[in-house]
Amino acid sequence: MLFTIDLASPTPLFEQLAASIRSHVMAGEARTGERLPAARELADSLEINVHTVLRAYQIMRDEGFIELRRGRGAVVTQRSQDYAQLASDITRVVAEAQRLELTQSALSALIRKEWE
């Protein structure tokens, strides 16, 4: 897996890294039980601080995408596969909204209403 960040972006590096990991997992490029690179190794390859990687990993843990295990590192969870299905469902919903010429704000309002 190749994780990417943009040093010129105004988005914090840890958020960019978390988004990159999230997209790889949701695309099925990382399977349940698969280990992500060690924080130090990933930090070195991206030329960023190891604490930035650890913060991204903590976000991913809090979202349920990975487990952080002492001695094993970051491991992709089964729950992440559920997120991949949700992403697929959202793609279909967005396509249908576009077909109906629904605006983004209208679709967002529908989702917010359903959420409540």
N, C-alpha and C positions, 0 to 999 in steps of 0.2 A: 504494500500500500504506500502510496505517495501522498503525504499530507503537505498542503501548501498554505503559505501565509504571504501577505503583502505588507512589507515593512512601511510602505508609503500610505497605507490605508489609515483612516482615522479610527477604524474599529480596533479595539484592543487586541493584542496578539493572542491572548488566551481565548477570547471569543472566536477569533478566526480559526484557531486550531480546533476548538470544540466543534465548530460548524463543519470543518473539514472531516473530522472523525465521524461526526453524525452522518454526513452525506455518504461516506464510505460504508458505514454500517447499514444505513437504510437502502443503499443500492445493492446490498448483498455481497459486497466485496470483503466483508469480515463476517465470519460465521460464529455461531454460538460456541463458546469455549476457546475461541482463538485468542491468543495473546497479542496485545499491542506492543509496540517497541517500548523498551525500558525508558523511563523519563529522561535519564541522562543521555542515553543513546539518541533519542529523538531531539532533545535540545541541541546536542552537538551537530546533528545532521541539518537542523534548521538554523543553526547559529543563533539560538536564543537562550535565555536563562532557564535553567531546569525548573525553577519555581513557576515559570509561565506554563510549562508543560504540566506540572503537577496541578496547577489551578484549573487548566482545561480538563484534566482527568477527573478532578473533583466535581466539576460541573457535569460531566458525562455520567459519573457515578450517581449524582443527585437526580439526574433525569432517568436513571435506570438502564442506561445503555451498556455500562460496564460495571464490573466489581473490581475493587482494588484489594488484592490479596498479598499479604506480606510474604515475600519470597517468590511469588508467582507474577507479581505485577498487575497490570490492567488486563482483564479478561472480559470479552464480549459476553453479555448475558442473553438468555433465552428471550427475555422481555424485549430486547432490541428487535427481534424478528416481528413482534407484534407492531412495533413502530413502523417497520417496513411495509406491513399490510396497510396500516393507516395512511401512510404516504401514498400508496397506490390508490386507495379509496379517495383521498383528497384530489389526486390527479383527475380521477373520473368526475368528481363533483365540479371541479373548476372547468373542465371541458364542457360539461353540461350547462353550467352558468354562462360560459362564453357563447355556446350555441343559442341560448335564450337571450343573449345580449344583455345580461345582467351586469351591473357595475360591480367593481370590487367592494365598494362600500355597502352595496345592497347585499352581496353575498356575506360579507363580514357581519352585517346586522342579523341575517338569518342564523348564522352560526352562533352569535352571541345569544340570541333569543333561545335557541335550542340548548345552549350550555346552561342557561339559568333554569 
